[in-house]
Amino acid sequence: MAEWALAALAILVVAAWVARPAPAPAIASATPADGSALARAPTSVDLSFTGLLDPVRSHVWVLDSSGASVAAARPATVDAGRINQPVTIIAPSAVTVTYHVTFLDGTQIEGALSFTVGPAGGAAAPPAAAGHAHGVDPFSAALLAVDGFVVLVVAVLLVRRPRRL
C-alpha cells in the first residue's frame, strides 16, 4: 500500500510541476538602455523579449523630442525574440521608443523607454508615448458577419424543426 501512495504522490508532484503557469513574457533588454545618455546617436534600437514574437503583429515607434519619427526603415525581426529598428537621429534629442508586441501565444505587451542623444541636459523632455490603434480588417469583419448570419440561420432551423413522433 505504501508503494501506491508513494507512486501517487510522485505523479501529483510531476503533474503540478508540468502544469505550473509559464512566466509572463516581458522585455528582457534594450539597446540603448532606458534612461541612458549617449554622446553619439545610435544607428538602431534593439529590443529583446523573453518570448517568441509574432513578427507581423509587433510594432516599434521611435520618436525624437519634437514627436517626429526617426525610424529609418520597417522593424526587422532579427530572431524570434528580438526586434531591431534602424534609426536616423541627426540632432541632439530626447528619444522615446514605444513598443507593442504580440507573442506567438497571443499575449500582448506594450511599453515605452527613452534615452537622450547629445550633450547632457541639452535635449527637451521626450514626448508622450505614441498611441496607436489596430484598425478593423475588412476581410475578417466580413467573415465575422457571415459567421453571425450562419449561427442565426442554424438557431432558427433548430427552433422551427418538426417534432419527431
BAZA-330801 format. One record per residue (C-alpha): residue in three letters; chain; z, x, y. Coordinates in Angstrom, 3 decimals, padded with zeros to 6 digits, always signed. Last residue first. Example, Ala and Ser with C-alpha at 12.3 -4.5 7.8 and 13.67 -1.06 7.14 Angstrom:
2
code=SER, unit=A, c3=+007.140, c1=+013.670, c2=-001.060
code=ALA, unit=A, c3=+007.800, c1=+012.300, c2=-004.500
***
This chain:
165
code=LEU, unit=A, c3=-033.097, c1=-043.136, c2=+011.283
code=ARG, unit=A, c3=-034.149, c1=-040.374, c2=+013.598
code=ARG, unit=A, c3=-033.808, c1=-041.012, c2=+017.312
code=PRO, unit=A, c3=-036.888, c1=-040.567, c2=+019.457
code=ARG, unit=A, c3=-036.976, c1=-037.669, c2=+021.908
code=ARG, unit=A, c3=-036.277, c1=-038.566, c2=+025.528
code=VAL, unit=A, c3=-033.249, c1=-036.301, c2=+026.145
code=LEU, unit=A, c3=-034.709, c1=-033.327, c2=+024.291
code=LEU, unit=A, c3=-038.094, c1=-033.761, c2=+025.973
code=VAL, unit=A, c3=-036.468, c1=-033.901, c2=+029.425
code=ALA, unit=A, c3=-034.463, c1=-030.731, c2=+028.723
code=VAL, unit=A, c3=-037.578, c1=-028.940, c2=+027.435
code=VAL, unit=A, c3=-039.524, c1=-029.916, c2=+030.564
code=LEU, unit=A, c3=-036.711, c1=-028.705, c2=+032.865
code=VAL, unit=A, c3=-036.398, c1=-025.405, c2=+030.988
code=VAL, unit=A, c3=-040.181, c1=-024.889, c2=+031.253
code=PHE, unit=A, c3=-040.078, c1=-025.600, c2=+035.025
code=GLY, unit=A, c3=-037.248, c1=-023.089, c2=+035.523
code=ASP, unit=A, c3=-039.158, c1=-020.446, c2=+033.565
code=VAL, unit=A, c3=-042.282, c1=-021.086, c2=+035.666
code=ALA, unit=A, c3=-040.226, c1=-020.661, c2=+038.869
code=LEU, unit=A, c3=-038.722, c1=-017.420, c2=+037.527
code=LEU, unit=A, c3=-042.180, c1=-016.142, c2=+036.632
code=ALA, unit=A, c3=-043.376, c1=-016.902, c2=+040.172
code=ALA, unit=A, c3=-040.377, c1=-015.082, c2=+041.662
code=SER, unit=A, c3=-041.024, c1=-012.091, c2=+039.393
code=PHE, unit=A, c3=-044.650, c1=-011.931, c2=+040.561
code=PRO, unit=A, c3=-043.682, c1=-012.330, c2=+044.225
code=ASP, unit=A, c3=-041.084, c1=-009.513, c2=+044.114
code=VAL, unit=A, c3=-038.416, c1=-010.620, c2=+046.553
code=GLY, unit=A, c3=-037.489, c1=-007.949, c2=+049.025
code=HIS, unit=A, c3=-034.795, c1=-005.342, c2=+048.498
code=ALA, unit=A, c3=-032.656, c1=-004.856, c2=+051.551
code=HIS, unit=A, c3=-031.708, c1=-001.873, c2=+053.575
code=GLY, unit=A, c3=-029.016, c1=-000.692, c2=+055.872
code=ALA, unit=A, c3=-029.112, c1=+002.720, c2=+057.456
code=ALA, unit=A, c3=-025.669, c1=+004.237, c2=+057.812
code=ALA, unit=A, c3=-024.506, c1=+004.234, c2=+061.414
code=PRO, unit=A, c3=-025.935, c1=+007.037, c2=+063.478
code=PRO, unit=A, c3=-024.525, c1=+010.561, c2=+063.290
code=ALA, unit=A, c3=-022.479, c1=+011.780, c2=+066.241
code=ALA, unit=A, c3=-024.404, c1=+013.997, c2=+068.620
code=ALA, unit=A, c3=-025.086, c1=+017.603, c2=+067.857
code=GLY, unit=A, c3=-023.875, c1=+020.602, c2=+069.819
code=GLY, unit=A, c3=-020.332, c1=+020.722, c2=+068.414
code=ALA, unit=A, c3=-021.122, c1=+023.732, c2=+066.260
code=PRO, unit=A, c3=-024.587, c1=+025.153, c2=+066.956
code=GLY, unit=A, c3=-027.405, c1=+023.807, c2=+064.822
code=VAL, unit=A, c3=-027.629, c1=+021.440, c2=+061.886
code=THR, unit=A, c3=-024.886, c1=+018.948, c2=+061.144
code=PHE, unit=A, c3=-023.973, c1=+017.238, c2=+057.885
code=SER, unit=A, c3=-023.546, c1=+013.673, c2=+056.740
code=LEU, unit=A, c3=-022.820, c1=+011.573, c2=+053.691
code=ALA, unit=A, c3=-023.603, c1=+007.998, c2=+052.793
code=GLY, unit=A, c3=-023.074, c1=+005.701, c2=+049.864
code=GLU, unit=A, c3=-024.602, c1=+003.344, c2=+047.387
code=ILE, unit=A, c3=-024.006, c1=+002.570, c2=+043.760
code=GLN, unit=A, c3=-025.882, c1=+000.481, c2=+041.234
code=THR, unit=A, c3=-025.239, c1=-000.025, c2=+037.518
code=GLY, unit=A, c3=-028.298, c1=-001.259, c2=+035.617
code=ASP, unit=A, c3=-027.767, c1=+000.926, c2=+032.510
code=LEU, unit=A, c3=-030.643, c1=+003.166, c2=+033.633
code=PHE, unit=A, c3=-028.790, c1=+003.880, c2=+036.868
code=THR, unit=A, c3=-029.710, c1=+002.381, c2=+040.211
code=VAL, unit=A, c3=-029.324, c1=+004.420, c2=+043.357
code=HIS, unit=A, c3=-028.775, c1=+003.522, c2=+046.995
code=TYR, unit=A, c3=-028.470, c1=+006.595, c2=+049.179
code=THR, unit=A, c3=-027.790, c1=+007.335, c2=+052.827
code=VAL, unit=A, c3=-028.024, c1=+010.865, c2=+054.211
code=THR, unit=A, c3=-026.992, c1=+011.203, c2=+057.850
code=VAL, unit=A, c3=-027.952, c1=+014.250, c2=+059.908
code=ALA, unit=A, c3=-026.243, c1=+015.384, c2=+063.091
code=SER, unit=A, c3=-028.868, c1=+017.303, c2=+064.980
code=PRO, unit=A, c3=-030.173, c1=+020.618, c2=+066.178
code=ALA, unit=A, c3=-033.963, c1=+020.372, c2=+066.261
code=ILE, unit=A, c3=-036.822, c1=+020.737, c2=+063.767
code=ILE, unit=A, c3=-035.460, c1=+018.977, c2=+060.670
code=THR, unit=A, c3=-038.191, c1=+018.442, c2=+058.082
code=VAL, unit=A, c3=-036.790, c1=+017.054, c2=+054.833
code=PRO, unit=A, c3=-037.642, c1=+017.158, c2=+051.103
code=GLN, unit=A, c3=-035.532, c1=+014.691, c2=+049.079
code=ASN, unit=A, c3=-034.337, c1=+015.934, c2=+045.665
code=ILE, unit=A, c3=-032.856, c1=+013.327, c2=+043.354
code=ARG, unit=A, c3=-030.745, c1=+014.265, c2=+040.328
code=GLY, unit=A, c3=-029.551, c1=+012.599, c2=+037.117
code=ALA, unit=A, c3=-032.729, c1=+012.224, c2=+035.045
code=ASP, unit=A, c3=-034.416, c1=+015.293, c2=+036.439
code=VAL, unit=A, c3=-036.087, c1=+016.319, c2=+039.677
code=THR, unit=A, c3=-036.546, c1=+012.745, c2=+040.816
code=ALA, unit=A, c3=-038.800, c1=+013.264, c2=+043.802
code=PRO, unit=A, c3=-037.979, c1=+011.435, c2=+046.992
code=ARG, unit=A, c3=-041.086, c1=+010.436, c2=+048.985
code=ALA, unit=A, c3=-042.059, c1=+013.067, c2=+051.538
code=ALA, unit=A, c3=-040.856, c1=+014.898, c2=+054.638
code=ALA, unit=A, c3=-037.756, c1=+012.788, c2=+055.268
code=VAL, unit=A, c3=-036.577, c1=+013.346, c2=+058.829
code=SER, unit=A, c3=-036.288, c1=+009.636, c2=+059.594
code=ALA, unit=A, c3=-035.360, c1=+008.783, c2=+063.171
code=GLY, unit=A, c3=-031.864, c1=+007.436, c2=+063.906
code=SER, unit=A, c3=-031.391, c1=+009.548, c2=+067.038
code=SER, unit=A, c3=-028.810, c1=+011.734, c2=+065.250
code=ASP, unit=A, c3=-031.284, c1=+012.532, c2=+062.452
code=LEU, unit=A, c3=-031.907, c1=+010.279, c2=+059.450
code=VAL, unit=A, c3=-032.309, c1=+010.995, c2=+055.725
code=TRP, unit=A, c3=-032.866, c1=+007.974, c2=+053.503
code=VAL, unit=A, c3=-032.597, c1=+008.086, c2=+049.702
code=HIS, unit=A, c3=-033.701, c1=+005.395, c2=+047.259
code=SER, unit=A, c3=-033.332, c1=+004.678, c2=+043.540
code=ARG, unit=A, c3=-035.153, c1=+001.710, c2=+041.970
code=VAL, unit=A, c3=-038.219, c1=+003.502, c2=+040.567
code=PRO, unit=A, c3=-036.438, c1=+006.666, c2=+039.417
code=ASP, unit=A, c3=-033.848, c1=+004.738, c2=+037.352
code=LEU, unit=A, c3=-031.129, c1=+007.363, c2=+037.252
code=LEU, unit=A, c3=-029.201, c1=+008.724, c2=+034.260
code=GLY, unit=A, c3=-025.520, c1=+009.083, c2=+035.068
code=THR, unit=A, c3=-023.107, c1=+011.531, c2=+036.702
code=PHE, unit=A, c3=-025.192, c1=+011.954, c2=+039.843
code=SER, unit=A, c3=-026.719, c1=+014.903, c2=+041.687
code=LEU, unit=A, c3=-028.084, c1=+014.659, c2=+045.237
code=ASP, unit=A, c3=-030.343, c1=+017.362, c2=+046.713
code=VAL, unit=A, c3=-031.376, c1=+017.297, c2=+050.365
code=SER, unit=A, c3=-034.378, c1=+019.422, c2=+051.215
code=THR, unit=A, c3=-035.742, c1=+022.105, c2=+053.522
code=PRO, unit=A, c3=-032.319, c1=+022.825, c2=+055.010
code=ALA, unit=A, c3=-031.964, c1=+023.399, c2=+058.748
code=ARG, unit=A, c3=-030.347, c1=+026.664, c2=+059.765
code=ALA, unit=A, c3=-026.855, c1=+027.200, c2=+061.236
code=LEU, unit=A, c3=-025.398, c1=+024.554, c2=+058.952
code=ALA, unit=A, c3=-022.208, c1=+022.550, c2=+059.457
code=SER, unit=A, c3=-020.981, c1=+020.787, c2=+056.316
code=GLY, unit=A, c3=-019.389, c1=+017.340, c2=+056.360
code=ASP, unit=A, c3=-020.849, c1=+016.256, c2=+053.010
code=ALA, unit=A, c3=-022.328, c1=+019.244, c2=+051.196
code=PRO, unit=A, c3=-025.908, c1=+020.311, c2=+051.756
code=THR, unit=A, c3=-026.529, c1=+019.937, c2=+048.846
code=ALA, unit=A, c3=-024.697, c1=+017.004, c2=+047.280
code=SER, unit=A, c3=-022.556, c1=+016.775, c2=+044.182
code=ALA, unit=A, c3=-021.382, c1=+014.443, c2=+041.419
code=ILE, unit=A, c3=-022.293, c1=+011.046, c2=+042.860
code=ALA, unit=A, c3=-020.878, c1=+008.342, c2=+040.649
code=PRO, unit=A, c3=-021.404, c1=+006.565, c2=+037.341
code=ALA, unit=A, c3=-018.442, c1=+004.526, c2=+036.143
code=PRO, unit=A, c3=-016.635, c1=+006.131, c2=+033.224
code=ALA, unit=A, c3=-017.514, c1=+004.608, c2=+029.868
code=PRO, unit=A, c3=-015.153, c1=+001.954, c2=+028.585
code=ARG, unit=A, c3=-013.384, c1=+002.698, c2=+025.296
code=ALA, unit=A, c3=-015.032, c1=+001.016, c2=+022.318
code=VAL, unit=A, c3=-015.539, c1=+004.227, c2=+020.314
code=TRP, unit=A, c3=-011.922, c1=+005.366, c2=+020.793
code=ALA, unit=A, c3=-010.537, c1=+001.909, c2=+020.001
code=ALA, unit=A, c3=-012.690, c1=+001.696, c2=+016.859
code=VAL, unit=A, c3=-011.567, c1=+005.180, c2=+015.747
code=VAL, unit=A, c3=-007.901, c1=+004.290, c2=+016.270
code=LEU, unit=A, c3=-008.306, c1=+000.944, c2=+014.504
code=ILE, unit=A, c3=-010.059, c1=+002.564, c2=+011.526
code=ALA, unit=A, c3=-007.310, c1=+005.186, c2=+011.254
code=LEU, unit=A, c3=-004.638, c1=+002.466, c2=+011.349
code=ALA, unit=A, c3=-006.433, c1=+000.531, c2=+008.620
code=ALA, unit=A, c3=-006.670, c1=+003.672, c2=+006.465
code=LEU, unit=A, c3=-002.954, c1=+004.394, c2=+006.984
code=ALA, unit=A, c3=-002.048, c1=+000.804, c2=+006.096
code=TRP, unit=A, c3=-004.250, c1=+000.916, c2=+003.024
code=GLU, unit=A, c3=-002.769, c1=+004.246, c2=+001.911
code=ALA, unit=A, c3=+000.767, c1=+002.876, c2=+002.397
code=MET, unit=A, c3=+000.000, c1=+000.000, c2=+000.000
***
